[in-house]
Amino acid sequence: MNVDVAFIPPTAAPTDRTCIVIDVLRATSVIAVLMDKGMRRIYPTATVEQARQLRAELASDGTDVFLLGEQGGLPPEGFDAGNSPTALEQLSITAQIAVQATTNGTPALLACEGAPLVMAAAPLNAAEVTRLTLEAGHDVLIVCAGLRGGFAEDDTLAAGLFVERLVLAGAHPSDTANEALTRYEAARDNLADALRDTEHGRITVELGFDDDIELCGTTDRITRVAVLGTHEGRPALEPHNAD
């Protein structure tokens, strides 16, 4: 098994590799939390307007649809929640269907649509994502959501965590995977502090979400993993082995 890291999402989804998609601050961490709370399905969208439109379509028959995400790090107008995993942990959510729009994370997931296995990954569910990756047996592309279309140190640090675990299981790292691993090794003892010290981390703290960074830097707390597939023709994230 070979493991590679893409510092920004691919322009075309790989057809022969497992994609581990990471937006550690904060979209894929939020997805892990929602799965842990029992969310049955999350529809990722590329824009806030698409999310509003899809929510209206899905709710037209009376279905309870939870709308969440961010624009500039903050909840868009009319959304039920923002992109804060700590806030969502405390929130009572009755809906089992959600629509999510974020600046970097949801577009990164959609960029991988069509790969044989696409998982929303974060340190929070790293052990289970790693297990499922090894079980699938494909070569691996770890996809960093990035920041403003470019390199993001926070996602690269989280990618290094997955590289380390896959390499320990026998995977062969590419040059970019080794770069992510080296960055992670320097941050391993306190991942949350390392995330705070990135550009995206500083922005997150300035917006008032320091508690989110502490949670996002926590490893192996959640055992549920969202896998990207389709539902009624739309890209949708559902828990692995969902009925």
Helices and strands as residue ranges (DSSP letters): E 2-6, E 17-22, H 27-36, E 41-45, H 48-59, E 65-69, H 85-90, E 97-101, H 105-111, E 117-121, G 123-125, H 126-136, E 139-144, H 153-168, E 172-173, H 175-187, G 188-190, H 191-196, H 199-206, H 210-216, E 226-231, E 234-239
